[in-house]
Amino acid sequence: MEGLIFKHVKRGSDYRVDGLGTAQAADVIRDGDCVVVYKSCDGRIWVRKREEFLDGRFEEVTDGRKT
């Protein structure tokens, strides 16, 4: 997934996946959960559980855009 571009379905904004990581948290994201680390065009870095990222909220962009 690293380097792929995804579009947020509701917002229409693009995000580049920077990689996968392992969460260390005590609440909604649990210690050991696999997370997707992704970056918006404004440079903000986001982390979301892999299951949520791949549940239809984001779609891979396949129109030739580069990272």
N, C-alpha and C positions, 0 to 999 in steps of 0.2 A: 504493500500500500504506500510505502514511502515515496514521496514525490508526486503522487497522483493528485489531481485536482477534483474536488467535489463541490457541488452546488447545494446550498441549503434550500430545500423544496419550498418552504413558506416565504423566506426572505429573498431568495434569488441571488444571494451573495456567494462568491467563490471562496474556497478555502484549500490550501495546500497541506497535505498530510506530511508532517515532519517525521513521524515514526510511531511505533507502539511502545508503551511503557508499562510498568507495574505500579499500581496505585499503593500508596501507604496512607490510609485514612481510617477514621473511626466511625464515620457516619454513612451517608448514602452510598458513596464509593467506599467499598470495603478494602481492607488491607489485602493485597495480592490480586485484586481485580485487574484485568487487562484493560488498558485505556488507549484511545487514539489521541495523539498530540497533533493539533492542527493549527494553522496560522491564517488569519484573515488578511486582506489586502492592506489594512491599516497597521499591520505588524503585531496585533494582539495575538497572544498564544492561548489556545483553549485546550481543555482536556475533557474527554467524555468517554464513558464506558463504551467499549467496542460494540457491545450488543445494541446500545442506543444509537451509536453512529451508523450502524448497518441495518437499522430497523425500518428504513424508508424515509427518515428525516433528511438524508443526504443522497444525492445521485452523482455518480461519477461523470465527469465532463469528458466527452470523447470527441470534441470538435477540433482537436489539434493544438489546444492551448498548452504551453510549456510551463514548467515550474520556474 
